[in-house]
Amino acid sequence: MSSSDAAVSSKASPDGRCAGACALYATDESNYRQFPVGVAFPRTTDDVIEIVRCSREHGVPILPRGAGTSLAGQCCNVALVIDASRHLREILSIDPERKTARVQPGLVLDDLQRAIKPYGLMYGPDPATHAWCTSAG
């Protein structure tokens, strides 16, 4: 994986963990604080596959994450955070007859709602964070 395919935070704090960008991922909308071991920003599905493969090979836990709007702490942990919200934000397909949509994990809920509204569809649930929450969490 080249640096142009996916960026991974490489700045380390004195204890060897990432700093800077990683501090932003130590929390969500809950009261929990867990400093991640790193943050990856995949640009493609192949990047995600490679990040997961490499993490598994080295025994590093992974934590997929979107906008970090969860209220119960499920998107912060001591793990490699895979942030899909930066680059993986596309609607792949909408099938109005089957009432299904295929989306990338970083897609914002309001963007999906706007795309399916012409078909008379709505995605539920409808959380208060609909303007910025993503399908990845």
C-alpha positions as CSV (number, residue, x, y, z in Angstrom):
1,M,0.0,0.0,0.0
2,S,1.5,3.3,-1.0
3,S,1.1,6.5,0.9
4,S,-1.1,7.8,-1.9
5,D,-3.5,5.0,-1.4
6,A,-4.2,5.4,2.3
7,A,-2.7,7.7,4.9
8,V,-1.9,6.4,8.3
9,S,-1.0,8.7,11.2
10,S,2.6,8.1,11.8
11,K,3.5,10.8,14.4
12,A,4.2,9.1,17.7
13,S,3.9,10.5,21.2
14,P,6.7,9.8,23.7
15,D,5.1,6.5,24.7
16,G,5.1,5.3,21.1
17,R,1.5,5.9,20.3
18,C,0.2,8.3,17.6
19,A,-0.4,11.9,18.6
20,G,-2.1,14.8,16.9
21,A,-4.7,13.4,14.7
22,C,-5.1,10.3,17.0
23,A,-6.1,12.5,19.9
24,L,-9.2,13.5,17.9
25,Y,-10.2,9.8,17.7
26,A,-9.9,9.2,21.5
27,T,-13.5,10.1,22.0
28,D,-17.0,10.2,20.4
29,E,-20.2,11.8,21.7
30,S,-20.0,9.7,24.9
31,N,-18.0,10.2,28.1
32,Y,-15.5,7.5,27.1
33,R,-11.9,8.2,26.2
34,Q,-9.7,5.6,24.7
35,F,-6.5,6.6,22.8
36,P,-6.2,4.7,19.5
37,V,-2.9,3.0,18.5
38,G,-3.3,4.7,15.1
39,V,-5.7,6.1,12.5
40,A,-6.0,5.0,8.9
41,F,-7.8,6.9,6.1
42,P,-8.5,4.4,3.3
43,R,-9.3,5.8,-0.1
44,T,-10.5,2.6,-1.7
45,T,-12.0,-0.8,-0.7
46,D,-8.6,-2.4,-1.6
47,D,-7.0,0.0,1.0
48,V,-9.5,-1.3,3.6
49,I,-8.6,-4.9,2.7
50,E,-4.9,-4.2,3.0
51,I,-5.3,-2.4,6.3
52,V,-7.3,-5.3,7.8
53,R,-4.8,-7.8,6.4
54,C,-1.8,-6.0,7.9
55,S,-3.5,-5.4,11.2
56,R,-4.4,-9.1,11.5
57,E,-0.9,-10.1,10.6
58,H,0.5,-8.0,13.4
59,G,-2.3,-8.7,16.0
60,V,-3.5,-5.1,16.0
61,P,-7.2,-4.7,16.8
62,I,-9.2,-2.6,14.4
63,L,-12.1,-0.2,14.9
64,P,-14.1,0.9,11.8
65,R,-15.4,4.5,12.4
66,G,-17.4,7.1,10.6
67,A,-18.2,10.5,12.0
68,G,-17.9,9.4,15.7
69,T,-21.4,10.4,16.6
70,S,-22.2,7.3,18.8
71,L,-23.4,8.1,22.3
72,A,-22.2,4.9,24.0
73,G,-18.5,4.8,23.3
74,Q,-18.5,2.2,20.5
75,C,-16.3,4.2,18.2
76,C,-13.4,4.8,20.5
77,N,-11.0,2.1,21.7
78,V,-7.3,1.1,21.9
79,A,-7.2,-0.1,18.3
80,L,-6.3,1.0,14.8
81,V,-9.2,3.3,13.8
82,I,-10.2,3.0,10.2
83,D,-11.9,6.3,9.4
84,A,-14.1,5.8,6.3
85,S,-15.6,9.3,6.5
86,R,-12.8,11.1,4.7
87,H,-12.8,9.3,1.4
88,L,-15.4,6.4,1.3
89,R,-18.6,8.5,1.0
90,E,-20.3,7.3,-2.2
91,I,-23.7,5.8,-3.0
92,L,-22.9,2.7,-5.0
93,S,-26.4,1.9,-6.1
94,I,-30.1,2.4,-5.4
95,D,-32.7,-0.2,-6.2
96,P,-36.1,1.4,-5.7
97,E,-38.0,-1.8,-6.5
98,R,-36.2,-3.8,-3.8
99,K,-36.0,-0.7,-1.6
100,T,-32.2,-1.2,-1.1
101,A,-29.1,1.0,-1.4
102,R,-25.5,0.0,-1.4
103,V,-23.3,2.7,0.1
104,Q,-19.7,3.2,1.3
105,P,-19.3,3.4,5.1
106,G,-18.4,7.1,5.2
107,L,-21.7,8.3,3.5
108,V,-23.6,10.9,5.6
109,L,-27.2,9.9,6.4
110,D,-28.6,13.1,5.0
111,D,-26.9,12.5,1.7
112,L,-28.6,9.1,1.4
113,Q,-31.9,10.5,2.4
114,R,-31.7,13.2,-0.3
115,A,-30.8,10.5,-2.9
116,I,-33.7,8.1,-2.1
117,K,-36.4,10.7,-1.5
118,P,-37.3,11.0,-5.2
119,Y,-38.2,7.2,-5.0
120,G,-40.5,7.8,-2.0
121,L,-38.1,6.1,0.3
122,M,-36.6,7.0,3.6
123,Y,-33.9,5.2,5.6
124,G,-34.6,4.7,9.3
125,P,-33.7,5.2,12.0
126,D,-33.6,9.0,12.0
127,P,-31.1,10.0,14.7
128,A,-30.6,13.6,15.9
129,T,-27.2,13.5,14.3
130,H,-28.6,12.8,10.8
131,A,-26.7,15.8,9.3
132,W,-23.3,14.3,10.0
133,C,-23.6,10.7,11.1
134,T,-22.4,8.0,8.7
135,S,-23.3,4.4,8.1
136,A,-19.9,3.4,9.6
137,G,-20.8,4.9,13.0
